[in-house]
Amino acid sequence: MAETIDMGTVSARGQVAIPAEIRQKMHLKEGEKILFVLEGDSLLVKKVSSLSWEEVTMPLREAKKKIREEDVSELVHRVRKQR
């Protein structure tokens, strides 16, 4: 897919209209779900292809299972030292 750049405006209610050209290229229809991922000052908007919320969040739940609560403090300190 070729790169498409367009701009939108946030309304007083926090709504953003997806430009028509982008909606058409993404085949977005009314009522379809999109996922918002915030990383630093970048926002990724991704079409959710008929996946349930359970399926979308599964990687997050799986990662959580690998970390025990008592290990969190040590992991935080280790990551802070790396920066």
Backbone torsions as a table, in degrees:
resi	resn	phi	psi	omega
1	MET	NA	132.7	179.1
2	ALA	-71.0	151.0	-179.6
3	GLU	-67.3	134.2	176.2
4	THR	-126.1	127.2	178.8
5	ILE	-120.3	130.1	177.5
6	ASP	-149.5	170.2	-176.2
7	MET	-127.7	144.2	175.7
8	GLY	-124.6	176.9	-179.9
9	THR	-129.7	138.5	177.4
10	VAL	-82.7	129.4	179.1
11	SER	-81.3	172.9	178.4
12	ALA	-60.1	-25.6	179.4
13	ARG	-93.0	6.5	178.5
14	GLY	82.9	12.4	-179.6
15	GLN	-89.2	146.1	176.9
16	VAL	-128.3	128.0	175.6
17	ALA	-84.2	131.5	176.5
18	ILE	-81.4	125.0	-178.7
19	PRO	-52.6	143.2	-174.5
20	ALA	-54.5	-43.6	-178.5
21	GLU	-60.5	-40.5	179.8
22	ILE	-70.4	-42.0	176.7
23	ARG	-57.7	-42.7	-179.1
24	GLN	-66.1	-45.4	-179.1
25	LYS	-65.4	-32.5	-179.9
26	MET	-89.0	-3.1	-178.2
27	HIS	55.7	41.8	179.3
28	LEU	-83.6	131.1	178.5
29	LYS	-117.2	158.7	179.1
30	GLU	-55.0	133.9	177.7
31	GLY	90.5	-11.6	178.8
32	GLU	-71.5	154.1	-177.3
33	LYS	-92.9	145.7	172.3
34	ILE	-130.5	153.3	-176.9
35	LEU	-111.0	135.7	177.7
36	PHE	-108.8	127.0	178.3
37	VAL	-124.3	119.0	-179.1
38	LEU	-102.8	124.8	177.9
39	GLU	-134.6	106.2	-175.3
40	GLY	63.9	-125.5	178.1
41	ASP	-102.4	18.9	178.6
42	SER	-110.2	136.6	178.5
43	LEU	-118.1	121.6	177.4
44	LEU	-100.2	130.2	176.3
45	VAL	-114.3	121.0	-173.9
46	LYS	-126.0	136.3	176.2
47	LYS	-70.0	134.1	177.4
48	VAL	-99.4	113.0	-175.4
49	SER	-84.7	85.4	176.4
50	SER	48.7	26.9	174.9
51	LEU	-88.5	144.5	176.5
52	SER	-78.3	164.4	176.8
53	TRP	-57.6	-36.3	178.3
54	GLU	-60.4	-43.5	-179.0
55	GLU	-70.0	-38.6	-179.2
56	VAL	-65.6	-40.2	-175.3
57	THR	-91.6	-0.3	-177.9
58	MET	-56.1	-45.2	179.3
59	PRO	-58.5	-34.8	178.2
60	LEU	-67.6	-41.6	179.5
61	ARG	-67.9	-37.1	178.8
62	GLU	-64.9	-42.2	178.8
63	ALA	-63.1	-38.2	-179.8
64	LYS	-62.2	-36.1	-178.7
65	LYS	-65.5	-24.4	-176.0
66	LYS	-84.2	-9.6	-177.6
67	ILE	-117.6	126.0	176.5
68	ARG	-87.3	149.6	-177.5
69	GLU	-56.1	-39.0	-178.2
70	GLU	-69.8	-15.4	178.8
71	ASP	-88.5	-11.8	-173.5
72	VAL	-60.7	-46.6	-177.5
73	SER	-58.7	-46.3	179.5
74	GLU	-62.9	-41.6	179.4
75	LEU	-64.0	-40.0	179.1
76	VAL	-62.5	-46.1	179.4
77	HIS	-62.5	-40.0	-179.9
78	ARG	-64.5	-43.4	-179.8
79	VAL	-66.7	-39.0	179.1
80	ARG	-64.1	-36.0	179.3
81	LYS	-68.0	-32.6	-179.0
82	GLN	-68.9	-23.1	-177.6
83	ARG	-83.6	NA	NA
